Amino acid sequence: MSKLAINKGTPLRTKPWPSWPIHGEREIELLTEVVKSGQWSFGPKEEEFAAKFAEYQGAKHGICVSGGARALEVALKIKEHIDEL
């Protein structure tokens, strides 16, 4: 059996990882627009993203959250209410 790279085995990836996040002038323009609007949350861009992402997923609604832990909390609360129906 081969050794893991952490144990001085051969790494699977030898090329450097790409820089992240990938962004360009368009992302800078959009971010600047949001910052200047003063609506960092519950603004039109958030609503637009939620609607488009929901459509992409085939869902009726989308909800933007601040991170993974909040997403899990929202999902569990929604499930709790569905179970009550």
Summary of the structure (lengths in Angstrom):
residues: 85
radius of gyration: 20.2
end to end distance: 53.0
largest distance: 57.4
contacts: 138
relative contact order: 0.06
helix: 55%
strand: 0%
